[in-house]
Amino acid sequence: MTTLRDIMTTNVATVSLQDNAYEVAQKMSQLNVGAIPVVDGQNVIGMITDRDLVLRGYAEKRSGSFAIDGLMSKDVVVGTPDMDVHEAARLMAEKQIRRLPVVENGNLVGIVSLGDLAVRNIHIDEAGQALSKISEPAQPGTHGTL
């Protein structure tokens, strides 16, 4: 059985509530990532994506010094290192998330993305299914119209 421990990225870059939107955006740009966990110590308290920065921050004309507390997603879905990758893929599809922080004893120990599942040709069907569910428009027929 392949577990998240086998495929997760360790030494995950994080931000804290002391970081502002501009600092988070810069860190994401430097690391070339689209999402970053928000932690208090090593405890995951949120997740912030490039989309969060744009839609909840800059699109609402907030300044770059805006606190990320109002931008991040707070109900973070997490996995454990011993979670089976099939289970993780199903969870990611069900919750429509692209990245799954991996937590052990309350501490962030890694992160897994749909790309991690697909690149390693592990459960390509589940990864593809998860991505297709995430990519479905929230209101069919309304995206792309002005």
N, C-alpha and C positions, 0 to 999 in steps of 0.2 A: 504494500500500500504506500503510495506517495503522499506525503504530508506537506503542509505549508512550510514546515521547517526545511524541507528539501529544496524548495524553490524561492523562498522569500528573500527579499533584499534586506540586509541588515545595515546597521549604522545609518538609520534613517534620519535625514535632515528634518528638523522640526522648527516651529516658531512658538512663541508664548504670547500671552495676553498683553505683555509689555510692548510687543512689536506693533507697529501701525501698518495700515494698508500699503503704503509706499514701500516700507521695508520688506514686507512679505512679497510684494510684486517683484522687487529687485532680487530677492533670494530665489524665487521661482525662476526668474529669467537666467540668473547665473548658473543654476543647477539644471536648467532646461527640463523642468517638471511642471505638470499642470495642476498638481494638488500637493498639499503639505499638511501633516498633522499638527494640531495645536495641542501643546502639552502644558501641564503643571507638574514640574519635575519630570518624571517619566510616565505620568498618568495622562492618557489621551482624553482631552476634554472637548475636542472639536476637530473639524476638518475644514480646510479652506481651499477652494479651487480657483483657477483663473476666472472661471465663469462667475463665481461669487464676487470676486473683486470688481468685475465689469458690471454685472447686473445689480448687485446690492450696494455697490460703492460708487464707482465713477459714473454709471448711467443715472444715478440719482443725484449727481453733482456734489458728491461728498469730496472733501479734500483728501489728499494722500495721507494726512496725519490722522485720519479717522481710525478709531480703535477697531480692531478686528472682531471684537466680541459681537458686534451687530452684523457682521458679514459671514461668519463661519456657521457651518451646520453643527448643531450641538448633539443631536441624537446619532452618535457614531456607531455604526455596525462594525464589530470586530470579530476576528477569528483567533484561534489559538494555534501554537506551533504544531500540535499533534492533530489538528483538524485535517481530515482527508480532503484532497484537492477537489474530488467530485462534490463533496458537501459544500466546500467554499464556492465553487462555480455556481452551484444551485442557489446558494445564499446571495451571491452577487447578482444573479439574474432576477431573483425574487425582489430584492431591495433596489434593483436598478442602479447599482454602483459599479464604478470602474476600478476602484482601489479599495483594498481591505487591509486596514492596520492589523497587525498580529500582536496580541497582548498575552503576556504570561505573568501570573501573580500580580496583576494590575499594572505592569510596566510594559511600555512599547518595546518590542524586541525585533520588529521587522514590518514589512509591508509587501503585499502581493497585488499585482495589477492583472487585468485581463490579458494584457500583453505577455506577462510572465507565463500564464497558462498556455497561450497560443504559440509563443516563440519556441517553447520547449516541446511543442506538439503533444502536450499533455492535455487530454480532454478537450481537444479542439472543438468538438461538437458543443460541449457545454459552454466554452468560452464564446463561441460564435452565437449561440443561443442567447447568452447573457448580453452580448453586445447588441444583438438585434432588438432585444427588449428595451435596452437603454436608449437606443437610437430611434425608437418609435416616437412620433410627435405626440405631445400631450393632448392636443386637440387636432385630430386629423383634418387636413384641408385648410388649416389656418396659418401654418408656418409659411414664411416667405412672402406673405402679402403685406402691403403697406396701407 
